[in-house]
Amino acid sequence: MLIQLIYSSTASAAFSAEELTAILQQSVSNNQANAVTGLLLYTHGSFLQLLEGSPAAVDATYARIARDPRHHSIEPHLRTPIHQREFSQWHMGFHQLEAADARALPQFAPVFEQGFDPHRLTACPDEGLAILRAIAGLDS
Ligand code: FAD
């Protein structure tokens, strides 16, 4: 059995490119070992991340991430069974949203203006999945 989990969070301080790279290297290394795949998005000091894999691996990874002092206000928005992985190409993909994304994806304008809003994502978790799929180039 496989699950997908999506959460959003707020960076504790502005991240440098080096700090983001360090998180990504640590994530890819751990996720490879645990057969976890997914995608991490960053904009306006906020993160949106999707993790997929076995329930035990995803829950253990999420529990470690939720204890990390480098971010706060960690809110889970979706935890659902899936038949197959959608983000299997990345042990952890990463994309920092930029102006070109805003032009290509006008339907997600609030995210490009203010970052990931946990209240909005809790009310409409499918929107989080939709933006992750759109950035990954997957059909939603
Ligand atoms: P170690 O690398 O030994 O770290 C030990 C402790 O130190 C941990 O509690 C860690 O939180 C903390 N720590 C490490 N480096 C720093 C630092 N520079 N500043 C402050 N504290 C630090 N991990 C994954 O395995 N998979 C993921 O997909 C993943 N995604 C992440 C997404 C975000 C937005 C963030 C902020 C972190 C993510 N992490 C991810 C990292 C995760 O939070 C843990 O730091 C990591 O899993 C712990 O790895 P480790 O057990 O090898 O511990």
Boltz pocket constraint, residues with backbone or C-beta under 6 A from the ligand:
constraints:
  - pocket:
      binder: B
      contacts: [[A, 23], [A, 26], [A, 27], [A, 28], [A, 30], [A, 31], [A, 40], [A, 47], [A, 49], [A, 61], [A, 64], [A, 65], [A, 66], [A, 67], [A, 68], [A, 69], [A, 70], [A, 71], [A, 91], [A, 92]]
      max_distance: 6.0
